[in-house]
Amino acid sequence: MKNITTSFLITGLFVACLSVNSLAQIIKQKPNIIIINADDLGYGDIGIQGATKVKTPAINRLASEGKRFTDFHAASAVCSPSRYALLTGRYPVRRNFWNPIFLKSTLKIATNRMTLANLMQKANYKTAIIGKWHLGFGNKQPVNWNKPLKPGPLELGFDYYFGVPVVNSHPPFVYVENHSVVGLVPEDPLVYNKKAKTRYFDEKFGMDEIGGATAAHEKYKDRMVGTVLKDKAISWIKENKTAPFFLYFATTNIHHPFTPAPQFIGTSEAGPYGDFIHELDWMISEIVKTLEEEGLSENTLLIVTSDNGGMLNRGGQTAREADHHQNGAYLGFKFDAWEGGHRVPFIAKWPGKITPGTTSNQVVSNVDLFATLASIIDYKPKNDEGPDSVDMLPALLGNPKESLRENLLISPSSPRHLALRKGKWMFISGKGGGGFGDRNLGDHTFGNAGAFPFTKQVNSDIENGRIKEDAPIGQLYNLEIDPYESKNVYNKHPEVVAEMKELIKKILNK
C-alpha cells in the first residue's frame, strides 16, 4: 500500500466518491485477489448471520474488518451452473445449463469465452484454481481419465490447477493437478463400471461407476481433503507472492459427505454438518494467517462467498433437528428458486479501500464478479465478455443510494421455475421451489412442499406438506414486506406478473 497516498488511506469519503476509472489509476500496486467459493454454505450457516449451533470466528472477523452483503445471490441455486456464472459473468440459462455435472461430462465453458482467469492474465496476474472444479473436461464424452484432461482449467486462463475434479460426493474420488490425475500410473488405469477402492461415507455415491487406479484413490482420503486443499492454496500463495495473483479457492466444504478432519469431529452442536463448517472456518483462518505472515493482507482483496444455499440432505436434516437453520429464515434450500436456494453469504475485505464493519443491501450476484474485477484492473469488457455482469465495485467501496442492478435472473434446477428479482419483487415462473421434492425424512433429496411439516416453514401455497390445488400457476413475493416468502401475491398483481414475464423474455433474447 506504499504507493497509495495518505489522504486516500484515511478518507473513506474520498474513496466513495472516486469513479471506477480513477480508482484503477490510483492503485498502482495491483491488489492480489482471492475468491473463496465455499460449497453449499447457506446464508444462516455463519455466526455473523445468526448461526448459534456452529462457531465461525474467522468469517465473523472478516465481516468486522470488511463489508458484508445481505442481499447477495448466486445466479443459480445449483453448483455447476453457479460456477459457470461466477467464472464467465454470464447467466448459465444462456447455455441451457441447469444441473450438476458428473464424471463423464465434457467442459462446459467454451475455450474462446473469457473467464475471470483470462481477465486477470490480461493484467499480468498469476492465476490458479485450487479446489472443486465441477465444470467438466475435454470435448469428448465420456471423459477419458487416463489421458490428459484437456481442455480444462488451464485452457480457460488458469496457470495452475489442483483439486477435486467433480464433487466430493461422486467419483472419480481422485485429485487432479493441471491435466493429470495425481498418482495415476499406466499399468493401473481408471476403468469405468468397476468398483473404486475408496472409503465409504453416507451421502457418497457412485462408487461402482469407475475404479482401478489404486494408487490414485489411495491419495484421496476424504477426511483430509480440506487440509490438502488448504495446504495447496497456502503453498501457491507463498510461491507467487512477488507478483500480483488471482486465486480462486473453491472448497469442498461443506458439501456432503460431511467428512471433517478428526480434530473437528464433534466440535459443533449441529452434527457432522456443523463440524464441516468449523473445518471451513479454520481453512479460511489459515489463509488469512498466511496473508498476514507474508505481508500480503494490506494489498489483497479477499472475498468469501458460496455457490448456492444450504441443502436439506441427510446431514442437513440432522443439523436442522439440532435447530441449525442453514439458510436462516429464508424459504427453501439448494436447488430451489426460493430465497434459501440462492441467497448466500458474501463478505469482502480490502484494507484501506473497504470500510471495516459495514454492510450493504445492494442486490448483487456472483455473476457480477467478472465486471467488478475488470473494473479493478481497468479493463473494459468487449462484446460477449461477461455479458450479464454488473460492476459492484461502487458498493464495495462506498454506499451508493441507487440500485446497481435493474434486475437479476436466477435459475434453480428446474427450467419451469426460472426466477427474476426486480427491486422489491421476486417472481418465480412455476409452483413450488423447483428443486428436490422427495417427501420422506431421511431421503437425500428431501425437499419442496413435502419437507414443510419437518422444517416448519410457511408459504401460502402449501398446506399439510402439499401444494394447494388452487395455488396460482406462478409466484410473486414482495420481499420488502415479506422477505421470507410466506405470502404469494401472484393473483393480486397481474400487472407486475406480466411485466416480469416480459422482462425475462427480453433478457433471454439479448
DRENVONU-849681 format. One record per residue: x, z, y of N, C-alpha, C, CB in turn. Coordinates in steps of 0.02 Angstrom, whole numbers, plus 50000, padded with zeros to 5 digits. Glycine has a CB too. Example, Ala and Ser with C-alpha at 12.3 -4.5 7.8 and 13.67 -1.06 7.14 Angstrom:
506605039049716506155039049775506605039049835505655045249776 506425035449888506845035749947506455039450002507045028649970 
end
This chain:
500405000049940500005000050000500425000050063499545006050000 501094999450058501524999850117501404994250166502234999850096 501144988550142501044982850185500384983150224501074976550145 500004988450214499354989150248499444993650308498814991950199 499174991850363499264995750424498955002650418498964992150483 499235007450453498975014350450498255014650473499405018950493 498095011050525497405011250550496925008550498497335007150614 497145003650459496705000950406496575006150352497014994650375 497095010150337497015015150286496545020750306497685018050268 496555022650369496185028650389495515027250421496595032750435 495375020950435494755019450471494275015650426494895015450534 493825019450394493345016350348492885011450383492945021550314 492715012950446492255008550482492575001850494492045011650548 493225001850506493574995550517493544991250454494304996950537 493644994550396493604990950333492914987950323493774995550275 492404991950338491714989650327491554983650370491224995250341 491864983050428491704977650474492104971350461491824979950545 492594971850419493014966050406492624960550370493624967950365 492744954350386492474948950346492884948450282492494942150386 492604945350232492954944650168493614940950177492514941050118 493604935650216494224931750226494754935850262494074925350265 494534939950311495014944150347495334949150299494664947950405 494924951850255495194956650207495734953450164494634959350162 495594947450140496074944050097496734942750133495784937450071 496694941450198497294940150236497694946550247497124936950304 497334952150254497674958550267498024961150205497174963750292 497724959950147498014962550085498584958050063497484963150029 499164959250090499744955150073500014956950004500304955950126 499944963349987500134965449921499514964949877500444972649921 499494959949834498904958749794498744964749750498994952449751 498114966949748497954972749706497934970949633497274975649727 498164975449591498034974749520497284975849509498464979849478 497014972649459496294973349445496204974749371495914966949466 495844980249356495684982049287494924982749282496044988649266 494634979049236493924979749220493874982849151493544972949224 493624989049148493494992249084492754991049068493664999949086 492634986849018491964985048999491794988548933491884977248991 491464994348939491284998148880490724994648842491065005348899 490644996348779490154993048736489554997648725490474991048668 488964995548747488334999248736488315005948773488235000448662 488695006848825488675013048863488075012748910489335014248904 487575017048898486965016948937487025020449004486415019948898 486535019249047486525022349113486565029949110485885020249151 486235032949060486225040149054486745043149008485565042249031 487235039148988487755041448942488325045048976488025035648903 488315045649042488865048749079488605054649120489225043549124 489035059549129488825065649163488595064649234489385070449162 488925060249270488755059149340488055056149347489275054549373 487785053549292487115050649294486625054349248487145043349274 486765060749239486275065149209486405067649139485655061949210 486905065149105487035067349036487255074649036487565062949003 486965078648991487145085648984487415087348914486555090049000 487265083148866487475084348797488165081448783486975081448748 488425077548830489105074948824489465076448890489095067148809 490125076448886490535077848945490975071748960490975084148935 490955069449022491345063549042491745065049106490885057349053 492225069649102492605071549162492995065849194493075077049145 493275061349153493665055849181493225050949220494045052049126 492645049249191492185044749225491905048149287491615042549178 491735054549282491485058249340491995058349396491295065349320 492625059249377493155059449428493215052749463493825061249395 493175047249425493195040649457492635039849507493155035049403 492045042449490491475041949536491615045949600490835044449503 491935051649593492095055749652492635052649695492305062749630 493045048449664493595045249700493435038049720494225045349658 492855035649699492665028749714491935028149731492835024249656 491635022549711490935021149727490555019849662490865015149775 489945022549660489505021649602488895017549623489295028549573 488745012449583488165008249597487595010449551488325000649586 487015012049580486455014649542485955009349521486095019849582 486045003149545485584997749527485984991649505485124995949588 486464992949461486904987849435486654985649366487644990349430 486674979149353486384976449291486854971649256485724972949307 486834971849189487124966449150486644960549154487244968649075 486914954549159486484948549164486124947249099486904942549183 486344950349045486004950048981485994957048951486344944948933 485464958648915485414965148881485734964748812484684967248874 486124959548800486434958248735487184957148744486104952148700 487574959648696488304960048704488654953348717488584963048644 488584948448673488954942148682488754938348745488864937748621 488104937248756487904933748818488114937448881487154932648818 488104944048879488314948048937489044946748953488204955348924 489464946248902490174944948912490294937848939490564945948847 489884933348917489904926548944489774926649019489384921948908 489264930349039489094930849110489654933849151488454934949120 489944939249125490474942749161491084938149172490694949049123 491284934649119491894930649123491804924049160492144929149054 491194921349162491084914749192490714914749258490724910449144 490374920349275489954920249334489354915749327490364918249394 489124914849266488594910149250488074913549205488874903749216 487434912649221486914915549179486964912749108486224914149209 486954916949056487004914448987486404910148967487074920248939 485834911149001485254907048984485394899648997484644909349025 485854898149042486024891149056486354887848995486494890649117 486634891948952486944889448891486484890548830487624892848879 485884892848844485404894548791485714899748744485194888248751 486024904748774486414909848739486044916448745487154910348768 485754918848689485314924548691485534930448648484634922548670 485914929148595486024934348545486764935148526485634932848483 486934940548491487624941648470487854936148424487694948448437 488494934848424488784930048376489194933848324489224924848413 489334930548269489694933848215490274929648191489224935448157 490544931248133491214928848115491274921348106491434932148053 490734917648097490784910448086490694906448151490264908248036 490554909748206490374906348268490974903548306490004911048313 490874897748335491394894548375491404897348446491284886848377 491904895348484491994897848552491394895948596492634894948583 491124900948631490514899948670490644898048743490094906048667 491264898148765491424896148833491824889748830491834901748870 491594884648864491964878248865492644879248898491564872748903 493154876148870493834877248895493944874248964494334874348847 493494869848987493564867249055493164871249106493344859949056 492844876749083492474881049129492934886549154491844883949095 492954887649219493384892749247493114899749229493444892049323 493564904049208493404910949193493754915549243493614912749121 493614921949238493964926849280494724926349271493734933949265 494934925049209495654924649195495954918449228495774924449119 495634912649222495864906649257495914907849331495404900649243 495394911149357495364912549429495964916649451494714916349445 496114921949414496674926249434497344922849424496654932749394 497394918349376498024914649368498164910249429497994910249305 497634908049463497734903949523498094907949578497054901449549 498034914549576498374918749623499004921849593497914924349648 499244918749539499864920749505499844927849475500444920449554 499254929649451499184935949416499374935049342498464938649422 499654940349313499714940849241499024942849214500274945949218 498804940049159498124941349136498124943249062497684935249147 497674947849045497624949848974496914952248960498134955448957 496694951048898496114954248871496334958448812495564949148849 496164964748814496304969248758495644972548739496844974648778 495474971848674494854974748651494404969648618494484978048707 493754970748627493254966648594493164959948629492584970348591 493244954448592493154947748619492424945548613493624942648582 492194944348552491494943048536491204936848570491094948948556 491634931848579491394925448607491614919448566491654924748679 491834920748505491974915248459492674912348465491484909948469 492854908248414493504904948411493424897848386493994908948366 493844893448410493874886648384493264882548402493964886848311 493254876548374492704871948387492404869148323492924866248432 492574872348267492304870048203492024876048165492854866448161 491404875448143491074880848107491064879448032490354881848134 491184884447989491374891248006492104891948027491234895847948 492254897148063492934898248086493404899148026492964904548132 493974895848028494484896747977494964902248001494864890047961 494894908147975495284913847999496014913647976494964920247975 496184909047933496874908547908497294903747950496864906347836 496984900247996497344895648040497344898348111497034888548037 497744895448155497734897748225497034897848254498194893348268 496844903448283496164904348311496154901548382495954911848309 496084895048385496084891748450495614885748449496794889448469 495294884348505495354888048568495034894948564495034884148624 495304899448605495064906348610495244909048678495374910648554 495364915548684495514918448749496104915248786495654925748741 496614913248749497204910448782497064903648812497784909848732 496554900148787496374893648815495874894448873496074889148761 495714900748889495254902148944495574906049000494654905948918 496244905949001496594908849058496944915449045496134909849112 496874918248986497214924548971497914923148944496804928648921 498404926648971499094925948947499194929648881499584928748999 498784934748870498874938848810498194941348786499354944848824 498134941748719497534944548689497714948748629497034939048669 497434954648627497474958848567496814962548560498084963848570 496534962348500495924966248493495504964748433495514965348552 494884966848437494384965948384494034959348398493874971948381 494064954548352493834947748368493084946948374494084943248316 492704950948338491974950048339491664956548365491694948348268 491504961148321491214967548341491404972548287490434967148351 491454978848304491704983748255491214985248199491874990148291 490594982848204490114984048151490074978348100489424985248181 490404972748115490354966848072491044963948058489894961448104 491114960248002491774957547984492024952548035491734954247916 492694951348035493144952347977493504959047974493644947047978 493404963748019493724970348016494484969648014493484974147955 494744965948062495464964948071495604964848146495714958348036 496234965248163496454964048233496694956848239497014969148254 496614954148298496904947648314497364948448374496354942348329 497944945348370498414945148426498544937948444499074948948410 498384936148505498434929248529498034924648483499174927048532 498364920648441497994915948399497964917948325498294909148404 498204923948308498294925348237498014932148217499034925048220 497774932548155497564938948126498184943148113497154937848061 498194949248137498764953648130498844955748057498694959848176 499434954648030499584956747961499384951647908499234963047946 499114945947928498914940947880499514937347850498434935847912 499524936547784500074933047751499774927247710500494937847705 500144921647705499874915647671499654916947599500384910247671 500004921247564499844922447494499224926747484500434925547459 498964929547538498364933847533497894932247591498554941447533 497574926447590497164924247646496484927747649497054916747643 496144926947705495454929047711495004924047675495244929847786 494534926547636494114922247594493384923947605494304922947518 492994918947622492274920047631491944922047565491944913847660 491404925947571490994928147515491384932247464490694922047480 491824936347491492214940947450492194947747483492954938347440 492134953047445492084959747472492734961747506491894964747418 492664964347566493254966347604493484973347583493114966247679 494134974347583494404980947570494424984847636495124980547538 493834986947657493774990547720493364996847709493444986147775 493455001747750493135008247741492385007947760493485013647783 491985011747725491265011747739491085017047791490875012947673 490685015047838490365019647885489645017247895490755020047953 489195021947908488495019947921488465015147980488055026147933 488025010447976487925005248027488535000648033487775008448095 488874999847978489404994847971489164989847919490104998147951 489124983547936488764978647895489224972947873488174975847934 488974969047824489294962847804489964963447770489374958647862 490064968947734490724970047704490874965447645490774977147682 490374961547624490494956647571490484949447597489974957547515 490514948647663490494941947692491164938447695490204942247761 491694942447700492374939547699492854944947677492574936647770 493294943147631493754948047603494454945247595493504950547536 494824948147548495524946247542495924949647596495614938647546 496514946847611496924949247667496994956847667496624947047734 497224959447612497284966747604497714969847658497584968347535 498284966847674498734969647724498414969747793499394965747725 498054964447809497724964147875497174969347880497434957147887 496784970047826496244975047827496534982147830495814974347764 497104983147800497404989847799497614992047869498014989947752 497794987247911497994989047980497394991148023498344983048012 496794989248000496194990848038495874997248011495684984948036 496015002748044495735009248025495215011148077496295014748019 494585011448056494025012148102494115017948151493385013048064 494335023648126494385029548169494965029048219494455035648127 495395024148210495975023448255495915017548302496605022748214 495355013848299495295007848341495335009548415494625004348326 494985014848437495015016748507495725018348529494575022648520 496085022048488496775023948504497225017848507497045028948453 497155013348457497575007248455497455003048518497415003148392 496825001948536496674997848594496925001148658495924996548599 496835007648663497075011248722497835010648729496875018648719 498185011548673498915011148674499155004048693499215013048605 498814998948667498984992048685498884990848759498574987148643 498334993348786498194992348857498734995748900497504995148876 498925001748881499435005348919500105001748915499495012648893 500284999548855500924995848847500924989648890501034994048774 500374985948890500344979748929500404981149004499694975848915 500074986449027500124988249098500854989749116499684994449114 501194993649075501884995449089502334989249088502135000549038 502214984649042502624978649037502524973749094502494975248971 501954974249128501784969349179501694972449248501154965749160 501954978449258501844982149320502204979349380502044989249310 502704975049370503084972549427502744966549461503774970449404 502234963849430501864958249460501134960049463501974951649419 500744957049508500024958449507499724956549440499664954749565 499294960849414499004959449349498244960349349499314963849296 497934956749302497224957349289497134959149216496834950849308 496834964949203496724967249135495974967949123497094973849120 495714964449074495034965149051495064969348987494684958149039 494884975648993494934980348938494234981648910495284987048960 494074978348854493404978548826493414983148765493164971448806 493184989248774493214994148720492684992748667493125001248747 492814995248606492284995148555491855001348561492604994648484 492095006548591491685012348606491155010248658492115018348633 490505011748649490255016348599489795012848549489885022148633 489975006648532489585002748484489635005748414489814995348484 489075005448377489095007648307489575003348266488375007448276 489865005748212489805012548186490175017548231490075012848114 489925023648233490215028748277490785032148240489675033948299 491395030048258491995031948220492525034948266492275025948182 492375040448300492885043348344493485045848304492585049148384 494045046048337494645048848306494515056148287495265048248353 494875058748238494735065548213494685070948267495265067548165 495095070448320495085075848370494445076048410495675074948416 494025070948405493405070848443492785072348401493315064148477 492875072848336492305073948291492015080848304492505073348218 491365081148318491015087448329491115090448398491245092248279 491385086648444491525089548511490945089048559492125086148541 490445084848543489875084148588489255087648558489725076748601 488725087648597488085090248572487605084548556487775095048624 487875078648547487465072748533487685069048471487465068048592 487995072648424488195069548361488765064648370487615066148329 488895060448319489425055448323489365050848384489445051348260 488745049448404488635045348464488975048548524487865044448478 488855054948534489155058448590489905059248582488835065148598 490135060448520490855061048508491215054548527490995062748433 490885048948514491185042448531491235041648607490765036748500 490755044348644490795044348717491385048548740490135047048749 491495054248708492065058448725492725054748716492065064848683 492765050848661493375046948650493455041648704493355043648580 492915038348722492935033348776493185036448841492245030148786 492925042248857493125045548919493875047248918492715051948931 494115049348861494835050648853495235044248861494975053748784 495005038748832495365032448839495425030548913494995026848800 494885031348950494895029849021495375034449057494185030449051 495375040849039495825045649071496555043749060495695052749046 496705041149001497385039148986497595032949026497455037648911 497135028449038497285022649081497425025049152496695017549080 497005029549177497085032249245497755035949251496505036949263 497915039849200498545043549200499145038849202498595048049138 499115033349164499655028449164499745025349233499505023049112 499195023549265499235020649332499575025449380498535018749357 499395031749374499695036849419500445037649404499335043549411 500615038149340501315039149322501755033249340501375040549248 501465027249338501855021249354501825019449428501595015449312 501505023549468501455022149540501025016149556502145021049568 500515014949515500105008949523499405010449549500045005449457 499195016649548498495018149561498285016449633498355025449548 498745017149680498565015849751498415008549764499115018249796 498695004149723498574996949734498214993849674499234993349747 497754997549646497374995049589496634996049601497594998449524 496254990649592495524991049590495334992249517495184984549619 495054998049504494864999949436494105000249431495185006749416 493824996449385493104996049376492924998449306492844988849388 492405002549301492135004549236491395002649234492215012349224 491214998849183490514996749176490364995949102490384990049215 489794992849086489584991949016489254985149007489104997548996 489274982748945488994976048932488234975948929489274973348867 487924981648915487194982148912487004989448904486894977848853 486364990848900486134997748894486255000748826485414998148911 486115007148819486195010748757485695008548705486145018148768 485885009148642485475006648587485155012348547485905002248541 484555011048522484205016048482484315014648407483445015948499 484955013848389485125013148318485105019948285485835009848310 485325020448223485275026948189485675032348225485505026348116 486285030548247486675035448284486335037248350487375032648298 486035032248382485675033448444485065037848434485475026948475 484735037048376484155041248360484355048548352483805038648296 484925049648319485185056448311485335059548378485815056448266 485635055548422485795058048489485145059648527486205052848528 484645055348519484005056448553483665062848528483545050348543 483715064048463483425070148435483775076348463483485070148359 484395075548485484765081048516484625081448591485515080248504 484145077548615483935077348685484445073948730483815084348710 484825069248701485255065048742484895058448754485955063848707 484805056548816484435050548834484925045248858483895051948889 485075040348814485585035448826485515031948894485585030348772 484905030148910484785026248970484425030249024484375020048954 484525036849022484205041149069483445040849060484395039349141 483085040449115482355040049112482115032749111482045043649171 482575027949111482375020949113482085018749046482975016449131 481595014349050481215012148992481635007348949480575008749015 481605008348884481895003548838482625004748822481824996848865 482885000048781483565000648755483894993748753483555003848684 484504993748729484874987448720484424982148689485504988648675 484504976048710484114970148689483464969248729483954970648615 483234974548763482584974248798482634971348869482294981148802 482074968448891482014966348961481854972249006481474960948967 481634977748978481514983749018482184986349045481164989248976 482144990549096482744992749132483284995849088482544997749184 483074999649038483565002848995484014997948957483225007248946 483784991848951484174986848915484764984048954483744981248895 484724984349021485224980849060485474984549122484954974349082 485124989949144485384993849200485944998349172484814998149235 486544997349196487125000549165487565003949217487534995349125 488015008349194488485011449241488945006249274488915016749205 489115007549336489625003549370489955008049422489324997049404 490595009249411490995013449456491635009749473491155020349423 491805009749537492415006249560492825010849604492234999749598 493465011049589493945014949630494485010249656494255020749587 494595010649722495125006649754495365010649814494864999449775 495885014749805496105019149859496255015449924496715022949837 496005018249979496115015150044495625009750062496805012450046 495245007450014494755002150025494045004550013494904996049980 493935007749956493275010349939493235017649959493125009449863 492735019349997492645026250020492485030849961492095026650073 492875036049950492765040449892492075043849895493305045749889 491805045049835491195048849827490575045649855491285055349859 490555039049859489985035649888489575032249834490215030449940 488955030549851488515026849806488215020949842487955031449778 487985016149803487645010249830487035008749787488125004049832 486485006849821485885004849784485774997349787485275008449813 486304993649803486254986349802486104983849731486914983149828 485664978949726485524975849662486064970549648484804972549661 486504972149603487064967649586487154967549510487714969749622 487614963349487487654962049415488374960549394487204956249395 488494961049328489154959149304489304951749314489214960849230 488794947649322488904940549337489214939749406488234936649332 489184944949448489444944649516490184946249521489054949249560 490494948249467491204949849471491634943649483491434953249406 491394937849462491774931649474491854930449549491414925649440 491304930249585491344928949657491714934549694490644928149686 491654940549669491984946349701492734945849694491734952949671 492984944349634493704943649626493964937549662493874943149551 493554932249664493754926349702493844928149776493234920749695 493404932249801493454934449871494084938549883492844938449890 494254942849836494844947049843495484942949848494894952049785 495514937449810496114933249812496044927449860496274930649742 495494927449899495374922349950495324915349919495924922450002 494964914949864494844908449832494104906549840495034908749756 493984900349859493304897949868493104893849806493234893649932 492664896549764492464892949703492174886149718491954897049664 492324881449675492104874549684491544872849635492684869649675 491134868249654490624865249612490284870149565490944859749571 490454869749500490114873749450490524879849429489954869549389 490944882249474491344888249460490954894449481492034887949498 490794898649433490404904649447489764903249484490814909449486 489344898549461488774896249500488244901449514488464890549465 488204906649473487684911749483487954918249510487324913049417 488584918149531488924924249552488864925249628489654923949533 488744931349648488684933249719489234938349735487974936049735 489564937349791490104941749812489834948649830490484938749872 490034953749791489814960549805490344964749840489614963949740 490864961349864491404964949899491154968749960491944960149919 490694965850001490444969650058490134976450037489934965550095 489814976649979489514982949956490034987649927488964981449905 490574984849902491124989149877491474992549935491624985049837 491594988849988491994991350044491574994750098492374985750074 490934993150101490514995850153489814997250127490474991250212 489344997150172488654998650153488174993950190488485006050168 488184987550172487754982750207487014984550201487874975650180 486654983750255485944985450255485524980150219485684986250327 485734973950224485364968550192485564967850119485464961950229 485104965550078485254964450008485724958550000484604963249968 486224959349957486704953949946486394948449902487334956749913 485924950349861485614945649814484884944549832485674948149742 484674938249831483964936749841483574938449777483864929349860 483884937449719483564938749656484094939149601483034933349639 483884941349542484344941949486483964940249421484654948949482 484214935249385483924933249322484244937349265484004925649310 483834940249221484084944449167483784942149101483914951949180 484204941049051483964938748987484024944248934484334932448964 483474945948900483514950248841483674945948780482844954148831 483544948548720483694944448661483144939348647483784948948600 482554940248675482004935648664481914930848722481354939448652 481964924348711481854919548766481154920048796481964912448740 480684922748760480004923448785479944929148836479524924648727 480474932948845480454938748889480944938248947480584945048849 481124932148966481574931249022481314935149082481664923649039 481754938649117481544943149170481864941349237481724950349152 481524943149291481774941649358481674947749403481424935449388 482204949749436482174955149486482204951949555482754960249477 481744953849598481744951649667481504957349711481294945249677 481964960249748481784965949789481524971649747481274963949841 480924973949763480634979549727480294977349662480124983049770 480214970849652479834968349596480264966649535479444962249617 480024968649477480334966649414479794963149372480624972849375 479934956749357479464952649319479744951249250479324945949357 479334951949198479524950549129479024945649101479554957049086 479264940249070478834934649052478344935948995479254928849035 478484941048953478054942248895477864949448887478404939848833 477514951048833477314957848818477874961748784476684957748774 477904968148796478404972248762479094971348790478404970848689 479594974348756480274974248781480664967948767480644979948754 480474964348713480834958348695481464959648655481024954648757 481554965948633482144967548593481954969248521482524973248624 482324973848491482184975848422481484978848417482704980848397 481174978148357480484980448351480304983748286480054974848361 480794986048247480624989648186480274996248204481254991048143 479814998348161479365003848178479555010448146478675002048159 480035010448101480175016548063480795020148087480245014847990 480715026548101481285030648119481795030248063481075037948133 482425029048081482945028148031483145020848022482725030947965 482715016248044482895009148042483435007848096482275004648053 483915003748078484435001948126484144998348186484964997548092 483624994348175483324990248229482674993348253483204983048204 482634999748254482055003448279481985002148354482135011148266 481365000748377481284999648448480604997048468481794994848472 480544995148531479944992448562479374997548556479744985748528 478744995148553478164999648555478185004748498477524995548551 478425002648439478425007048381478855013248390478655003248322 479325013048436479765018748447479495023748498480445016348470 478955021948533478705026248586478495033148563478135022848620 478165033848505477995040648483478605045048473477605040348418 479175041948456479795045648448480145047048515480275041948402 480195041948557480555042748620480155046348674480765036048646 479485046548665479035049548714479035045848780479225056748726 479245039448780479215035448840478485033348853479675029348835 478355031348915477665029848935477645022948967477395035148984 477155018948945477025012448976476285010848968477475006948944 475985008349021475255007349021475025002148971475035005249090 475474997948946475284992848896475304995448825475744986948902 475565001548815475705004048748475335010548734476455005048738 475025010748675474645016548655474725017648580473905015948674 474885023848561474975025548490475465020848455474295025248454 475995019148489476525015148459476375007848451476685017848394 475865005448486475684998348482475514995548551475104997248433 475634989048560475434985848622474674984848621475804978948631 474344986848673473624986348676473394979048671473364989448741 472824977948640472564971248632472414967948699471944971348589 472204971948747472034969148813472604969548863471434972848840 473214970648839473794970848884473894963948915474434973048846 474114963648978474244957249010474764953148971474494958249082 474764946648983475214942148946475934942848970474984934948952 476044945949026476704947149053476724953949087476914941549103 477274955449121477354961949152477624961349223477804966449110 477394965749266477634966149335477654973549354477174962049384 478224975649379478314982649399478574983049470478784986249351 478314987749507478554989349574479064994949567477974991249623 479704993149563480214998249549480315003049607480864994849533 480065001249665480125005649723479725012149712479885002149787 479145011449681478715017349669478675019049595478025016049697 478905014649552478855015649480479505013249447478245011849451 480065016749460480705014449434480755014549358481265018649463 480325018549326480375019149253479855014949217480305026449233 479555010249253479115005049224478555008049181479535000249182 478215012849209477665015949173477005012249181477585023149195 476925008549237476285005349251476374997849265475945008749311 476114993749220476144986549227475604984249276476054983049158 475814981149331475324978949383475264971349384475544981549452 475394968149329475374960849323474714958049346475504958749250 474164960849324473504958249342473304959849414472984960949295 473624964649445473434966649513473784962449566473604973949524 474304958849548474684955049598474814947949572475354958549615 474284943949564474374937149538474814932849583473694933849529 474804934249648475214930249694475954931549683475024931849767 476134937749667476834939449653477044936449586476934947249652 476604936849537476744933949471476864926449478476154935249423 476444923049515476524915749524477184914249558475944912949565 477354918249608477984917149645478584918149599478034921949705 478564923249557479124924649513479204919249459479024931449479 478644916849432478674911449383478984905149413477984909949355 478774903649473479024897649507479764898349523478624896249570 479954904349541480654905649558481104905049497480734912649589 480874907349440481264906549378481374899149364480904909949318 480854895049370480924887849360481434884949408480244884249368 481404887049470481864884449521482584886249504481674887249590 482694892449482483364894649465483644890749406483364902149449 483224889849356483454886349295483574878949307482944887249240 483264876149358483344869049373483904867649422482694866349400 484244872849444484804871949491485384868149458485054878849517 
end
